[in-house]
C-alpha cells in the first residue's frame, strides 16, 4: 500500500492553460488552481451522480456469445469489452450520454500540442488517468482489512494464501469453511463505489493493459486475496467481474491462466458460495478462459493447459454443477450454467481423442440438464408465444455431446418408467415444423439443432410413447423435398373428418354426372352420323387397297386425337418450360462476369452460400431418414405408428415410406404384408400398392 501511495505522489501533474480548455472538464476530477500535486483530489460523487448506479439487484451481464465450438465469437473487440462489464452498474441508457460522461471527445479546435497537454497522464485514448486508477486501487486496499477474514490475512506469497495446485484441486474447500467461520458482512459505500469504478474502467482495453503492467501492486494477486478471504459477497462479485473484464483481452487470459492460485480460487467459488451474482460472474470468467484455450492456444497445448487440467480432474466441481442444476431457482444462474456447460462439453481433448463430455458422463448431470429444460419449457408453454427459450436449445446441445460417451445408455433409458425427455423433444420438433418455408430451416443454427434433436429422438424410440411427433416429421419431410404448405394435416376432431368426407362425396357426384353427360352425348352423335358412316363404308369398297389403308389410319388418328389431347398439352407445357429454362441459362452464361470483374467476389459468396444451404438441407434429410427407419425397426407399438401416419397427407406418407425403402427395401414389403394380414389402415395399403406398382 505504501508503494502505491508513493507511486501516486510521484506522478507528474500537467500544468495546462485553463484559458485554452474553455468549458471542457474531466468527469470526476477537480483540477486545482495552482496545479500542485497535493491539491489534486478525486471526486467520486461526480461519477455516482452522473451515471453510475452500482446496485446489487440490476447487474448488466454481456459477453462474447459462446455457443457450440465454431459458433463462438472473439472477445477482442472494444464493443464487446465495453458491454461485457460496464461494472454491472451504469443506469445510463442513452449511448451518446454514456459516452459523453465516461469518455468525452477532445475539442476539435485544439492542436496536437494542446491535446497532449490536455490529456496529461490519461491512459491511452481514454480519459481515465493514471492517478484516477491508482487512487481507486488505493481506496479499495485501505478498506480491505475489515472485509477479510481476520484469522488469515493476505500474504505476499501466493502459496500461503491459496496453496492449491494442479495436483491438489480439492484444497479450495477450505475457503468454504473460512467464509462460514468469518460470517457475511455488507460492503461499505466508499469501497463499493471504488470497486465499481474499477469495474467500469476495466471495460477499456487501454486500462486493462495499464493494470496488468503495474509494478507497485499486483492486480491479480490482489484479486486472489479478495476472492479467497472476502466476507463481503458484493466485493467478491465485483472483483470477479473485474478479472473477467481483464480476460476480454488476450494478455489478461494468459496471465489469469498462468496464475494457478487465482484460477483455483475462482473454481473454488463454484462450490464455496451460494451468492447468485458472484456465481454468474464466475461462469462468465470461465467461459472467456475456455474461449481463449480453444481459439488462441495450439491444439497440442490445450490439453496441457492448467485450466483444462483443473476442469477435467475436479470432482468437487462436478458435484457443485449437479447440485446447482437440480436445486437452483434463479433463471439467470441456470442460463449462465448451461452456457458454461455448452462451452465445456465440446472441448476437444487430443490425447484422449474425445470431448470433455466423456469426463462428465454421469447420470446426475444428465438428469439435472433435463430438469432445467423442463423448467424453462413449462414457462414457455405458460406464455404460449415467441421462440422457444435458449435454455432448451443449449440443453439439447449438452445432451447431444453425450451421444458418443457411456452416458448414451442413460439417455436411451431415461424415459423407461416415465416420459420426461420425450415431451421436450416432441415439443421442440413440433415448433420447428411450424415454419412454412424451407429457407427458415436453413438459417443460423436451426439445421444443427434439428439434427441434434432428431439424434436424441432416435435414442428414445425403443421407449416411444408419443407418436404424434410423426406428424411433424411428415411436415419436415415435405418441406425438405420442395413441398409448400398448401395442405395441412387431418385433425382428430370429428367435425374436420366429416367436412372432408362430405367434400369428397360431392366431388365424386360431380364426376359421375359429367361422365354420364359425356356418354349420352357420344350416343347421340353416333345415332345421327350412322347414315353418313354407312355411306362412307360403301364408298370405301370401290377404293384401292392403299387408299383404304390410308383412310383407316386417318380414322384411327382421329379417334386417338381426342383421347391424347390432354397428354399433348402437358408435353407442350413441359417443352415450353424447358425452352424458357434454356433461354434463362443462355442469358446467365452470356451475362456471366469474368474473374477480373469487380462483382466476382459477390458471385463467389453467393455460390458458397448456396453450397452451405445445400449441405445443411442434405444433413437434415439424412437425419429425418434415419429417424423414420429407426421408428419402423425399433418402435414397440407399430399400430400407433400406422394410426398416426394415416392422419398425414398422402405426400407425407409416401415420403415416409420412401425414406424407409431407401435404407431397408425389404422392410417396406414386410409392412405391407402386415397391413394386409391385419386388414387395417386400407389407405396406407393403397399408398404402398401405388408406390410398388
C-alpha positions, 0 to 999 in steps of 0.5 A: 500500500505504501508503494502505491501511495508513493507511486501516486505522489510521484506522478507528474501533474500537467500544468495546462492553460485553463484559458485554452480548455474553455468549458471542457472538464474531466468527469470526476476530477477537480483540477486545482488552481495552482496545479500542485500535486497535493491539491489534486483530489478525486471526486467520486460523487461526480461519477455516482451522480452522473451515471453510475448506479452500482446496485446489487439487484440490476447487474448488466451481464454481456459477453462474447456469445459462446455457443457450440465450438465454431459458433463462438465469437472473439472477445477482442473487440472494444464493443464487446469489452465495453458491454461485457462489464460496464461494472454491472452498474451504469443506469445510463441508457442513452449511448451518446450520454454514456459516452459523453460522461465516461469518455468525452471527445477532445475539442476539435479546435485544439492542436496536437500540442494542446491535446497532449497537454490536455490529456496529461497522464490519461491512459491511452485514448481514454480519459481515465488517468493514471492517478484516477486508477491508482487512487481507486486501487488505493481506496479499495486496499485501505478498506480491505482489512475489515472485509477479510477474514481476520484469522488469515490475512493476505500474504505476499506469497501466493502459496500461503494464501491459496496453496492449491495446485494442479495436483491438489484441486480439492484444497479450495474447500477450505475457503468454504469453511473460512467464509462460514467461520468469518460470517457475511458482512455488507460492503461499505459505500466508499469501497463499493463505489471504488470497486465499481469504478474499477469495474467500469474502467476495466471495460477499456482495453487501454486500462486493462493493459495499464493494470496488468503492467503495474509494478507497485501492486499486483492486480491479480494477486490482489484479486486472489486475496479478495476472492479467497478471504472476502466476507463481503459477497458484493466485493467478491462479485465485483472483483470477479467481474473485474478479472473477467473484464481483464480476460476480454483481452488476450494478455489478461487470459494468459496471465489469469491462466498462468496464475494457478492460485487465482484460477483455483480460487475462482473454481473454488467459488463454484462450490464455496458460495451460494451468492447468485451474482458472484456465481454468474460472474464466475461462469462468465470468467470461465467461459472467456478462459475456455474461449481463449484455450480453444481459439488462441492456444495450439491444439497440442497445448490445450490439453496441457493447459492448467485450466483444462487440467483443473476442469477435467480432474475436479470432482468437487466441481462436478458435484457443485454443477449437479447440485446447482442444476437440480436445486437452483431457482434463479433463471439467470444462474441456470442460463449462465450454467448451461452456457458454461456447460455448452462451452465445456462439453465440446472441448476437444481433448487430443490425447484422449481423442474425445470431448470433455463430455466423456469426463462428465458422463454421469447420470446426475448431470444428465438428469439435472440438464433435463430438469432445467429444460423442463423448467424453462419449457413449462414457462414457455408453454405458460406464455404460449408465444415467441421462440422457444427459450435458449435454455432448451436449445443449449440443453439439447446441445449438452445432451447431444455431446453425450451421444458418443460417451457411456452416458448414451445408455442413460439417455436411451433409458431415461424415459423407461418408467416415465416420459420426461425427455420425450415431451421436450423433444416432441415439443421442440420438433413440433415448433420447428415444423411450424415454419412454412418455408424451407429457407427458415430451416436453413438459417443460423443454427436451426439445421444443427439443432434439428439434427441434434434433436432428431439424434436424441429422438432416435435414442428414445424410440425403443421407449416411444410413447408419443407418436404424434411427433410423426406428424411433424416429421411428415411436415419436415419431410415435405418441406425438405423435398420442395413441398409448400404448405398448401395442405395441412394435416387431418385433425382428430376432431370429428367435425374436420373428418366429416367436412372432408368426407362430405367434400369428397362425396360431392366431388365424386357426384360431380364426376359421375354426372359429367361422365354420364353427360359425356356418354349420352352425348357420344350416343347421340352423335353416333345415332345421327352420323350412322347414315353418313358412316354407312355411306362412307363404308360403301364408298370405301369398297370401290377404293384401292387397297392403299387408299383404304389403308390410308383412310383407316389410319386417318380414322384411327388418328382421329379417334386417338386425337381426342383421347391424347389431347390432354397428354399433348398439352402437358408435353407442350407445357413441359417443352415450353418450360424447358425452352424458357429454362434454356433461354434463362441459362443462355442469358446467365452464361452470356451475362456471366462476369469474368474473374477480373470483374469487380462483382466476382467476389459477390458471385463467389459468396453467393455460390458458397452460400448456396453450397452451405444451404445445400449441405445443411438441407442434405444433413437434415434429410439424412437425419429425418431418414434415419429417424423414420427407419429407426421408428419402423425397426425399433418402435414397440407399438407399430399400430400407433405408428400406422394410426398416426401416419394415416392422419398425414397427407398422402405426400407425407406418407409416401415420403415416409415410406420412401425414406424407409425403402431407401435404407431397408427395401425389404422392410417396406414389403414386410409392412405391407404384408402386415397391413394386409394380414391385419386388414387395417389402415386400407389407405396406407395399403393403397399408398404402398400398392401405388408406390410398388406398382 
